[in-house]
Amino acid sequence: MQILIIFAEKNMIWQSLIQAISEAFNELYGQPLSPELINIQQTNAQFRNDADITLMVFPLVRISKRSPEQTANDIGNYLQNKLDYVESFSVVKGFLNLRIAQNFWITFLKNNYTDTTFGIKTPDTTQAPFIVEYSSPNTNKPLHLGHIRNNLLGDSISKILKANGQNVLQVNLVNDRGIHICKSMLAWQKWGKDETPETSGLKGDKLVGKYYVMFDKKYKAQLSRILRKAIKIIYTELNTDNFDENSILKKLTDGFPYTPEDILLLTKIIKEELVKIGKQSATFIPSIPYEAERDFMEKLKDKSKLLNEAQEMLKKWETGDTEVKKLWKTMNKWVYAGFDVTYKSLGIDFDKTYYESQTYLLGKDVVKEGVKEGVFYTKQDGSVWIDLSDEGLDEKLLLRANGTSVYMTQDLGTASARFNEFHPSKMIYVVGNEQNYHFDVLKKVLSKMHYSWADNIRHFSYGMVELPEGKMKSREGTVVDADDLIAEVIETARQTTMELGKLESFDTQEAQNLFRILGLGGLKYFILKVDPMKNMMFNPKESIDFTGNTGPFIQYTYARIQSLLRKSDNDVAKLDLSGNIDIHHEERELLFLCSDFNRIVKLAADELSPAQIANYVYELAKQYNQFYQRISVLKEENEKLRDFRLALSYFTAVIIRNSMNLLGIEVPQRM
């Protein structure tokens, strides 16, 4: 019975079975079996009255050289004779179903239920750290729904890695310089009239974001005016008696930012539109198709006076212009204050924050080193590039002709700085899948520079968040603001909770805190339960529901257990779990899920997937509610059974809380 007790204490039943199955193959068939080939899982629901764990035998018959049924029977007999905790087995169409002894589950609960850190290891701070970078906001706009998914994934991944004993550093890289920042600054300079967060009543990040959107609107209006004027000139010339393309070319190459080819193409498009509508008059000015307008606007973008001013401001910033730097510091200060409010609301923090304004110069040093070593090359205009054609990529710009840096420059500097400072074993970048190419290039560039640590970089690529209305666009102001979304889910939680009457005489402060816990729990769980690799559609109202696969359902289950424990008036640490009892199917199911928590935490770390934790804890909460509905706890007359069920309830609550903590979600003590 010693084997049974050891595994019940250490919760190593999965590892134990894999090891025993591997040994069985060596003894029975004279062939070693790699653990990677052994697929064991919880038994299918229709057979779980008689079994707990199932081994898939089909992939193993090429080694045993026997039929699936014969192989399953061989292994089943071996395990039953070898392991005290394998009570019985059955073979169903080549699947080996194992029933674990009841005493194992009872011993497992007795040895683990008071362990409030069950499944959670203490980080080993002597190890080389894992650096997890996430958030990475731009200081030209507030955080939005896309940032929320990024922050929640980064925070949860960090917590999961720590729970596996990893030494984790959570870092943020603030993109606080560049052309997009200068667009906000220029717009404020031109049209801001000295507006501040105090005079406007806006959070600083929202105020700056307002001017980023304003720049884009003014910029597009400027381009549109140029295009409209060109169309008017072409239309007028088309309606003259002596139409001459050379006349159009002369008028539009003189002071207009068009090439002759563009002008002739625009003329052809307008001719076609006039034929389609069959209408010409001295006052009618035709429009052109949206696709054509978009293409011409794209060609015009570098000719915009407004954009040129923003680019000139960026040059001044990089050369240290006093006035530009002063404005930059002031507006960034507004933004940081706004970011802090949002981060606090989400429960997000960092061990260290980097700023692009401090790291891009380091990147320039890396580029200079690469040029010196012949890894990079300089074009005639002074721009610096790397040719990655032999890597299946293309040429990549590393430094502009005017000497200003690009995102890649900054990331080269940041990566180098982090390695020199921390010598991490992994650098994980939590960045959306729109940047897959960027990180492929980053790793290749660092490898070409012969940095041995380039292989330690991992891009955690995740899918985008979309709304029922479609994709969000920051420049057009069609994003879902993070603060607004947080306020909305909290208000939805308030309305839902009030309708269901789940307040139990809460005072005002307690009620407000509960609404916050439920609202944020719903938001976080709704986002984190989705496979990170997948795009997702977010609907705030669906996230706040007390039934189904939602955060509030799991939170309510936890609160239900706390209520049960309070009513029992027992000291949980002194429950009597000695002696023999018979446990029900629902209790075995619950114990199995509890015992599986260690494996799930490891799996979530291996896959960097909070969804593994989220969907596990939902199944655990769902199973507890089935147990609660079908099995009496407080009304059970058998004192030992009552204590067992109280211990099982307490243990389930511990694992629910630990699971939700890994997702960054609070659980309420009462509802």
Legacy VTK file of the C-alpha trace (Angstrom):
# vtk DataFile Version 3.0
C-alpha trace
ASCII
DATASET POLYDATA
POINTS 671 float
0.000 0.000 0.000
3.055 2.286 0.243
2.917 3.100 -3.499
-0.715 4.190 -3.129
0.067 6.617 -0.314
3.102 8.146 -2.044
1.215 8.950 -5.206
-1.800 10.236 -3.308
0.445 12.607 -1.390
2.380 13.903 -4.368
-0.436 13.712 -6.902
1.821 11.946 -9.397
-0.726 9.481 -10.715
-0.336 10.621 -14.335
3.462 10.403 -14.244
3.263 7.125 -12.340
0.999 5.509 -14.933
3.122 6.699 -17.854
6.245 5.302 -16.212
4.535 1.982 -15.412
3.160 1.612 -18.973
6.634 2.262 -20.384
8.081 -0.410 -18.065
5.276 -2.798 -19.055
6.315 -2.651 -22.700
9.917 -3.307 -21.812
9.021 -6.332 -19.686
6.205 -7.749 -21.829
7.552 -7.142 -25.326
11.242 -6.410 -24.809
10.798 -2.982 -26.344
11.246 0.367 -24.543
8.403 2.824 -25.049
8.962 6.564 -25.234
6.656 8.464 -22.820
5.680 10.804 -25.686
3.832 7.898 -27.336
1.665 7.231 -24.270
-1.722 8.949 -24.532
-3.736 8.748 -21.308
-6.775 10.878 -20.559
-9.923 10.963 -18.473
-12.290 8.176 -19.450
-15.143 9.055 -21.799
-18.278 10.080 -19.882
-20.327 7.021 -20.924
-17.812 4.683 -19.233
-16.928 6.731 -16.156
-19.105 4.750 -13.765
-16.556 1.952 -14.092
-13.286 3.722 -14.950
-11.341 6.926 -14.393
-8.418 6.926 -16.832
-8.117 5.591 -20.381
-5.053 4.552 -22.369
-5.303 4.729 -26.163
-3.715 1.465 -27.282
-3.957 1.693 -31.095
-0.725 3.694 -31.629
1.212 1.125 -29.562
0.400 -2.114 -31.419
3.235 -1.627 -33.919
5.565 -2.095 -30.952
3.669 -4.881 -29.142
3.037 -6.787 -32.429
-0.292 -7.911 -30.956
-3.902 -6.863 -31.563
-5.231 -3.772 -29.747
-7.412 -5.935 -27.472
-4.557 -8.316 -26.617
-2.185 -5.416 -25.986
-4.743 -3.658 -23.744
-5.333 -6.833 -21.705
-1.578 -7.430 -21.322
-0.984 -3.921 -20.038
-4.117 -3.923 -17.861
-3.037 -7.115 -16.063
0.483 -5.764 -15.639
-0.725 -2.480 -14.107
-3.249 -4.165 -11.810
-0.552 -6.492 -10.444
2.108 -3.797 -10.234
0.200 -0.773 -8.880
-1.896 -0.942 -5.730
-4.023 1.987 -6.815
-5.268 0.317 -10.032
-8.378 -1.440 -8.735
-9.642 -2.940 -12.003
-9.553 -2.508 -15.768
-11.694 -3.121 -18.826
-11.005 -3.170 -22.549
-13.377 -1.466 -24.968
-12.442 -1.688 -28.668
-8.731 -1.294 -28.071
-9.038 1.320 -25.308
-7.751 0.329 -21.866
-9.977 1.775 -19.122
-8.496 1.866 -15.605
-10.451 2.271 -12.387
-8.485 3.890 -9.571
-9.010 2.475 -6.075
-11.391 4.401 -3.830
-8.768 4.520 -1.080
-6.475 6.434 -3.409
-9.010 9.236 -3.762
-9.723 9.371 -0.042
-6.015 9.433 0.803
-5.418 12.035 -1.897
-8.045 14.345 -0.396
-6.832 13.803 3.164
-3.237 14.650 2.247
-3.953 17.690 0.056
-7.206 19.453 0.930
-5.698 21.948 3.411
-2.886 22.890 1.022
-3.958 26.391 -0.027
-1.178 26.531 -2.635
-2.055 23.185 -4.208
-0.809 23.067 -7.805
1.202 26.277 -7.411
4.988 26.174 -7.162
7.132 28.942 -5.714
9.226 30.685 -8.404
12.915 29.797 -8.260
14.545 33.226 -8.300
18.016 31.671 -8.672
17.145 30.608 -12.232
17.828 32.696 -15.310
14.545 34.560 -15.776
11.827 34.332 -18.369
11.170 37.880 -19.576
7.563 38.378 -20.652
6.905 41.601 -22.549
3.315 42.703 -22.969
1.104 45.769 -23.179
3.561 47.904 -25.245
1.198 50.858 -25.719
1.778 53.893 -27.907
1.634 57.260 -26.194
-0.608 58.707 -28.910
-3.837 57.030 -27.775
-5.576 55.376 -24.812
-5.666 51.623 -24.270
-8.461 49.841 -26.141
-10.064 46.389 -26.367
-7.098 44.992 -28.316
-4.754 46.157 -25.546
-7.017 44.492 -22.980
-6.562 41.087 -24.610
-2.815 41.686 -24.818
-2.533 42.728 -21.159
-4.703 39.892 -19.878
-2.769 37.284 -21.869
0.613 38.652 -20.793
-0.377 38.878 -17.141
-1.938 35.402 -17.062
0.968 33.758 -18.917
3.357 35.316 -16.409
1.300 33.976 -13.485
1.126 30.494 -15.048
4.885 30.374 -15.635
5.488 31.453 -12.034
3.117 28.713 -10.842
5.422 26.249 -12.616
8.402 27.525 -10.647
9.819 29.841 -13.308
11.549 33.077 -12.394
9.514 35.597 -14.405
10.101 39.284 -15.103
7.046 41.130 -16.412
8.105 44.057 -18.577
6.424 46.767 -20.591
7.895 48.613 -23.561
6.238 51.985 -24.031
6.396 53.251 -27.606
6.846 56.885 -26.665
8.519 58.264 -29.794
8.071 58.118 -33.550
5.942 59.645 -36.276
2.638 58.597 -34.668
3.565 60.476 -31.475
4.526 63.546 -33.494
1.142 63.474 -35.259
-0.629 63.925 -31.911
1.822 66.612 -30.855
1.484 68.553 -34.113
-2.319 68.400 -34.038
-2.363 69.692 -30.445
0.105 72.413 -31.381
-2.065 73.556 -34.301
-5.570 73.152 -32.911
-5.283 72.430 -29.181
-5.608 75.982 -27.883
-3.576 74.956 -24.773
-6.167 72.313 -23.790
-5.055 70.090 -20.870
-6.570 67.150 -18.985
-7.564 69.591 -16.236
-9.295 72.108 -18.538
-10.960 69.427 -20.683
-11.984 66.977 -17.960
-10.504 64.157 -20.075
-8.011 61.524 -18.945
-4.610 62.430 -20.354
-4.379 59.436 -22.687
-7.842 60.214 -24.096
-6.961 63.849 -24.648
-3.823 62.947 -26.609
-5.744 60.264 -28.515
-8.298 62.896 -29.509
-5.564 64.842 -31.315
-4.184 61.705 -33.017
-7.618 61.119 -34.532
-7.863 64.828 -35.398
-4.543 64.682 -37.270
-5.768 61.765 -39.385
-8.999 63.569 -40.261
-7.198 66.805 -41.196
-4.563 64.841 -43.134
-7.165 62.936 -45.159
-9.140 66.120 -45.755
-5.982 67.754 -47.123
-5.362 64.868 -49.516
-9.018 64.805 -50.488
-8.924 68.504 -51.391
-5.957 67.915 -53.699
-7.716 64.959 -55.327
-11.042 66.814 -55.675
-9.282 69.816 -57.266
-7.542 67.523 -59.743
-10.828 65.823 -60.651
-12.471 69.204 -61.223
-9.675 70.319 -63.565
-9.813 67.053 -65.521
-13.602 67.231 -65.775
-13.495 70.815 -67.014
-10.912 69.916 -69.669
-12.965 66.891 -70.776
-15.902 69.239 -71.428
-13.986 71.685 -73.622
-14.436 71.600 -77.368
-10.723 71.204 -77.931
-9.927 68.486 -75.397
-6.191 67.919 -75.112
-4.495 65.493 -72.704
-1.332 67.589 -72.818
-3.280 70.493 -71.376
-4.345 68.309 -68.431
-0.795 67.091 -67.959
0.525 70.660 -67.952
-2.021 71.877 -65.409
-1.645 68.919 -63.037
2.118 68.530 -63.109
2.467 72.206 -62.365
1.965 72.408 -58.594
0.170 69.061 -58.205
1.883 66.032 -56.621
1.042 63.642 -59.501
3.154 61.774 -62.027
2.046 61.899 -65.719
1.036 58.240 -65.453
-1.207 59.002 -62.471
-2.825 61.919 -64.327
-3.593 59.853 -67.431
-5.015 57.054 -65.280
-7.203 59.515 -63.370
-8.412 60.994 -66.671
-9.329 57.533 -67.962
-11.271 56.701 -64.754
-13.285 59.956 -64.956
-14.085 59.347 -68.632
-15.409 55.865 -67.736
-17.527 57.250 -64.897
-19.063 59.890 -67.173
-19.985 57.237 -69.712
-21.575 55.098 -66.975
-23.804 57.863 -65.652
-24.501 59.320 -69.120
-24.495 62.796 -67.691
-22.365 65.873 -68.288
-23.086 69.464 -67.383
-21.202 72.553 -66.509
-22.031 72.216 -62.809
-21.816 68.430 -62.286
-18.517 67.116 -60.904
-18.330 63.286 -60.904
-16.907 61.185 -58.083
-14.594 58.253 -58.679
-14.958 54.697 -57.319
-13.899 54.154 -53.689
-11.077 51.772 -54.651
-9.627 54.300 -57.097
-9.923 57.117 -54.558
-8.184 54.999 -51.921
-5.324 54.177 -54.332
-4.819 57.809 -55.310
-4.920 58.917 -51.684
-2.213 56.330 -50.959
-0.049 57.808 -53.745
-0.582 61.285 -52.348
0.247 60.470 -48.724
3.957 61.344 -48.902
3.087 64.637 -50.596
0.976 65.852 -47.671
2.179 69.115 -46.185
0.790 68.048 -42.795
2.654 64.745 -42.847
5.845 66.521 -43.878
5.472 68.794 -40.855
5.103 65.760 -38.573
8.208 64.175 -40.115
10.111 67.408 -39.605
8.997 67.428 -35.949
10.366 63.877 -35.558
13.737 65.005 -36.930
13.776 67.876 -34.436
12.937 65.443 -31.620
15.846 63.185 -32.542
18.240 66.133 -32.696
17.081 67.283 -29.248
15.109 70.417 -30.152
14.243 72.061 -26.822
10.673 73.121 -27.607
9.713 69.829 -29.256
11.164 67.824 -26.354
9.319 69.988 -23.833
5.975 69.427 -25.564
6.743 65.690 -25.887
7.445 65.340 -22.166
4.289 67.246 -21.230
1.956 65.206 -23.441
3.579 61.884 -22.497
3.128 62.757 -18.824
-0.595 63.170 -19.471
-0.704 59.784 -21.173
1.197 57.920 -18.424
-1.217 59.205 -15.797
-4.107 57.912 -17.914
-2.440 54.528 -18.495
-1.894 54.078 -14.748
-5.620 54.427 -14.082
-6.462 51.752 -16.677
-3.729 49.363 -15.512
-4.925 49.699 -11.917
-8.513 48.941 -12.968
-7.354 45.771 -14.737
-4.993 44.714 -11.926
-1.984 44.878 -14.253
1.540 45.749 -13.132
5.123 45.299 -14.303
8.527 44.597 -12.810
10.178 46.998 -15.225
9.114 49.480 -17.885
11.293 50.273 -20.886
10.831 53.317 -23.103
11.521 53.355 -26.812
12.999 56.839 -26.442
15.757 55.245 -24.357
16.301 52.051 -26.370
16.225 53.254 -29.986
19.730 54.719 -29.644
20.963 51.301 -28.491
19.378 49.928 -31.637
21.313 52.429 -33.734
24.518 51.127 -32.109
23.554 47.580 -33.110
22.929 48.776 -36.678
26.322 50.519 -36.796
27.955 47.309 -35.557
26.146 45.333 -38.262
27.315 47.724 -40.987
30.880 47.481 -39.714
30.735 43.679 -39.800
29.206 43.625 -43.274
25.924 42.078 -42.103
23.992 45.239 -43.088
24.585 47.520 -46.064
24.069 51.197 -46.789
22.266 52.425 -49.891
23.184 55.561 -51.838
20.578 57.631 -49.982
22.167 56.709 -46.650
19.497 54.261 -45.488
20.655 50.984 -43.900
19.224 47.578 -44.884
19.670 43.857 -44.453
19.013 41.346 -47.224
17.168 38.275 -45.897
16.314 36.797 -49.299
18.319 33.683 -48.497
16.074 33.197 -45.437
12.861 33.272 -47.497
12.184 36.886 -46.495
13.155 40.114 -48.291
15.147 43.284 -47.780
14.434 45.010 -44.496
14.973 48.676 -43.642
16.866 49.239 -40.376
17.603 52.963 -40.540
15.967 55.629 -42.727
17.937 57.846 -45.100
17.370 60.844 -42.802
18.913 58.916 -39.920
15.675 58.250 -38.013
15.024 54.765 -36.691
12.205 52.299 -37.341
10.487 49.782 -35.045
13.068 47.138 -35.902
15.891 49.457 -34.787
14.235 49.903 -31.398
13.558 46.164 -30.929
17.172 45.301 -31.725
18.319 47.739 -29.038
15.760 46.601 -26.476
16.544 42.904 -26.944
20.272 43.575 -26.609
19.768 45.694 -23.473
17.610 43.032 -21.815
20.056 40.250 -22.510
22.993 42.239 -21.166
21.034 43.187 -18.036
19.303 39.908 -17.130
20.769 37.080 -19.284
17.290 35.540 -19.585
16.668 31.943 -20.610
13.613 33.105 -22.618
12.330 36.408 -23.972
8.628 36.088 -24.723
6.960 38.863 -26.710
3.171 38.933 -26.322
2.203 40.630 -29.574
-0.687 40.080 -31.998
-0.377 37.913 -35.098
-0.279 40.993 -37.311
3.375 41.256 -36.282
4.411 37.677 -37.170
6.633 38.895 -40.013
8.277 41.536 -37.806
9.387 38.962 -35.240
10.552 36.508 -37.899
12.807 39.306 -39.164
13.960 40.263 -35.645
15.172 36.727 -34.904
16.877 36.444 -38.294
18.646 39.782 -37.903
19.931 38.868 -34.441
21.070 35.459 -35.733
22.924 37.137 -38.602
24.630 39.275 -35.964
25.776 36.004 -34.335
23.977 36.694 -31.055
23.739 33.227 -29.510
20.688 34.237 -27.493
18.572 34.917 -30.601
17.114 31.409 -30.270
15.805 32.339 -26.805
13.310 34.755 -28.351
9.715 33.587 -28.709
6.925 35.565 -30.269
3.680 34.643 -28.523
1.380 35.397 -31.434
-2.312 35.732 -30.636
-5.436 36.482 -32.650
-7.206 39.789 -32.956
-10.312 40.901 -31.074
-13.181 42.044 -33.236
-16.602 43.459 -32.552
-19.915 42.595 -34.175
-19.457 45.865 -36.107
-16.081 44.772 -37.526
-12.392 45.592 -37.113
-11.273 48.491 -34.922
-9.171 51.356 -36.316
-7.322 53.703 -33.955
-6.713 56.479 -36.497
-10.392 56.658 -37.364
-11.469 56.643 -33.726
-13.496 53.424 -34.111
-11.869 51.528 -31.250
-13.532 50.353 -28.053
-11.911 52.374 -25.293
-10.628 50.182 -22.440
-11.963 52.459 -19.693
-15.386 52.629 -21.320
-15.482 48.853 -21.680
-14.490 48.302 -18.041
-17.234 50.707 -16.928
-19.747 48.936 -19.181
-19.069 45.417 -17.856
-19.230 46.651 -14.256
-22.558 48.350 -14.957
-23.838 45.196 -16.683
-22.796 43.188 -13.620
-24.683 45.631 -11.392
-27.878 45.363 -13.434
-27.707 41.550 -13.691
-26.950 41.120 -9.983
-29.787 43.438 -8.955
-32.245 41.606 -11.215
-31.250 38.242 -9.705
-31.313 39.556 -6.141
-27.857 38.191 -5.227
-26.826 40.850 -2.712
-27.766 39.362 0.691
-27.905 42.685 2.575
-24.648 44.104 1.200
-23.900 47.690 2.154
-23.187 50.175 -0.662
-19.409 49.770 -0.616
-19.596 45.952 -0.543
-22.098 45.965 -3.398
-19.928 48.236 -5.548
-16.921 45.988 -4.924
-18.956 42.924 -5.884
-20.071 44.572 -9.144
-16.426 45.341 -9.907
-15.294 41.769 -9.156
-18.065 40.248 -11.272
-17.711 42.722 -14.143
-13.958 42.348 -14.452
-14.218 38.601 -13.862
-16.671 38.332 -16.721
-14.503 40.425 -19.028
-11.250 38.603 -18.224
-12.725 35.122 -18.367
-14.568 35.775 -21.644
-11.290 36.810 -23.285
-8.983 34.229 -21.687
-11.190 31.169 -22.259
-10.626 31.505 -26.016
-7.616 29.751 -27.575
-5.074 32.595 -27.827
-4.227 31.653 -31.416
-7.768 32.345 -32.579
-9.418 35.619 -33.502
-12.359 36.318 -31.238
-15.588 38.275 -31.267
-16.292 40.157 -28.054
-19.771 40.952 -26.800
-19.817 42.571 -23.323
-23.349 41.414 -22.439
-22.512 37.743 -23.095
-19.611 37.918 -20.632
-21.868 38.711 -17.643
-24.021 35.633 -17.147
-24.471 33.469 -14.061
-25.008 30.335 -16.150
-22.830 28.690 -18.770
-19.129 29.018 -19.453
-18.610 32.463 -17.884
-16.570 34.081 -15.141
-19.589 34.974 -12.966
-20.792 31.331 -13.042
-17.437 30.181 -11.636
-17.335 33.062 -9.150
-20.849 32.193 -7.970
-19.788 28.560 -7.467
-16.906 29.692 -5.269
-19.214 31.960 -3.241
-21.691 29.078 -2.873
-18.965 26.890 -1.353
-17.947 29.672 1.041
-21.570 29.997 2.146
-21.745 26.229 2.731
-18.566 26.286 4.816
-19.818 29.203 6.921
-23.087 27.383 7.615
-21.222 24.221 8.666
-19.446 26.121 11.437
-16.590 23.589 11.296
-12.868 24.130 11.635
-11.805 22.861 8.214
-8.331 21.888 9.414
-9.842 19.541 12.047
-12.252 17.551 9.862
-12.144 13.812 10.541
-11.130 11.959 7.361
-10.067 8.741 9.056
-11.720 5.362 8.533
-13.442 3.823 5.520
-16.347 5.377 3.661
-18.025 4.718 0.342
-17.957 7.667 -2.035
-20.386 8.432 -4.844
-19.693 8.721 -8.568
-20.064 12.527 -8.396
-17.433 12.666 -5.659
-14.997 10.534 -7.673
-15.549 12.813 -10.668
-14.827 15.876 -8.566
-11.738 14.315 -7.004
-10.418 13.319 -10.406
-10.722 16.889 -11.641
-9.052 18.226 -8.496
-6.175 15.786 -8.910
-5.753 16.922 -12.523
-4.987 20.536 -11.600
-1.200 20.025 -11.463
-1.175 18.558 -14.970
-3.334 21.375 -16.340
-1.063 24.057 -14.835
1.959 22.439 -16.503
0.105 22.038 -19.798
-0.925 25.703 -19.726
2.733 26.701 -19.247
3.974 24.381 -21.996
1.425 25.794 -24.439
1.408 29.350 -23.012
-2.366 29.043 -22.960
-4.544 30.548 -20.208
-7.471 28.925 -22.047
-6.350 25.576 -20.588
-6.846 26.948 -17.071
-10.105 28.736 -17.934
-11.823 25.731 -19.474
-10.524 23.430 -16.736
-11.936 25.584 -13.922
-15.274 25.819 -15.731
-15.476 22.005 -15.832
-14.537 21.888 -12.139
-17.231 24.425 -11.183
-19.792 22.625 -13.320
-18.945 19.289 -11.695
-19.163 20.790 -8.209
-22.637 22.129 -8.926
-23.733 18.659 -10.047
-22.301 17.225 -6.832
-24.018 19.970 -4.785
-27.399 19.317 -6.392
-27.282 15.530 -6.012
-25.349 14.882 -2.805
-26.341 16.110 0.647
-23.567 17.793 2.600
-24.789 19.546 5.745
-27.821 17.276 6.119
-25.752 14.098 5.892
-26.223 12.185 9.174
-23.021 10.145 8.844
-20.467 12.446 10.452
-17.491 11.000 8.561
-19.254 11.400 5.222
-20.239 14.958 6.128
-16.647 15.811 7.022
-15.421 14.203 3.795
-17.831 16.289 1.708
-16.944 19.462 3.550
-13.253 18.754 2.928
-14.009 18.059 -0.746
-15.957 21.319 -0.996
-13.167 23.275 0.673
-10.534 21.702 -1.593
-12.602 22.449 -4.693
-12.843 26.087 -3.609
-9.061 26.233 -3.119
-8.485 25.013 -6.679
-11.140 27.334 -8.118
-9.474 30.271 -6.375
-5.982 29.202 -7.498
-7.217 28.724 -11.070
-8.936 32.100 -11.182
-5.868 33.772 -9.653
-3.844 32.433 -12.589
-6.296 34.253 -14.848
-6.008 37.449 -12.802
-9.611 37.085 -11.605
-10.831 37.728 -8.055
-13.452 35.500 -6.407
-16.060 36.895 -3.982
-16.551 35.449 -0.513
-20.304 35.895 -0.758
-22.999 36.819 -3.261
LINES 1 672
671 0 1 2 3 4 5 6 7 8 9 10 11 12 13 14 15 16 17 18 19 20 21 22 23 24 25 26 27 28 29 30 31 32 33 34 35 36 37 38 39 40 41 42 43 44 45 46 47 48 49 50 51 52 53 54 55 56 57 58 59 60 61 62 63 64 65 66 67 68 69 70 71 72 73 74 75 76 77 78 79 80 81 82 83 84 85 86 87 88 89 90 91 92 93 94 95 96 97 98 99 100 101 102 103 104 105 106 107 108 109 110 111 112 113 114 115 116 117 118 119 120 121 122 123 124 125 126 127 128 129 130 131 132 133 134 135 136 137 138 139 140 141 142 143 144 145 146 147 148 149 150 151 152 153 154 155 156 157 158 159 160 161 162 163 164 165 166 167 168 169 170 171 172 173 174 175 176 177 178 179 180 181 182 183 184 185 186 187 188 189 190 191 192 193 194 195 196 197 198 199 200 201 202 203 204 205 206 207 208 209 210 211 212 213 214 215 216 217 218 219 220 221 222 223 224 225 226 227 228 229 230 231 232 233 234 235 236 237 238 239 240 241 242 243 244 245 246 247 248 249 250 251 252 253 254 255 256 257 258 259 260 261 262 263 264 265 266 267 268 269 270 271 272 273 274 275 276 277 278 279 280 281 282 283 284 285 286 287 288 289 290 291 292 293 294 295 296 297 298 299 300 301 302 303 304 305 306 307 308 309 310 311 312 313 314 315 316 317 318 319 320 321 322 323 324 325 326 327 328 329 330 331 332 333 334 335 336 337 338 339 340 341 342 343 344 345 346 347 348 349 350 351 352 353 354 355 356 357 358 359 360 361 362 363 364 365 366 367 368 369 370 371 372 373 374 375 376 377 378 379 380 381 382 383 384 385 386 387 388 389 390 391 392 393 394 395 396 397 398 399 400 401 402 403 404 405 406 407 408 409 410 411 412 413 414 415 416 417 418 419 420 421 422 423 424 425 426 427 428 429 430 431 432 433 434 435 436 437 438 439 440 441 442 443 444 445 446 447 448 449 450 451 452 453 454 455 456 457 458 459 460 461 462 463 464 465 466 467 468 469 470 471 472 473 474 475 476 477 478 479 480 481 482 483 484 485 486 487 488 489 490 491 492 493 494 495 496 497 498 499 500 501 502 503 504 505 506 507 508 509 510 511 512 513 514 515 516 517 518 519 520 521 522 523 524 525 526 527 528 529 530 531 532 533 534 535 536 537 538 539 540 541 542 543 544 545 546 547 548 549 550 551 552 553 554 555 556 557 558 559 560 561 562 563 564 565 566 567 568 569 570 571 572 573 574 575 576 577 578 579 580 581 582 583 584 585 586 587 588 589 590 591 592 593 594 595 596 597 598 599 600 601 602 603 604 605 606 607 608 609 610 611 612 613 614 615 616 617 618 619 620 621 622 623 624 625 626 627 628 629 630 631 632 633 634 635 636 637 638 639 640 641 642 643 644 645 646 647 648 649 650 651 652 653 654 655 656 657 658 659 660 661 662 663 664 665 666 667 668 669 670
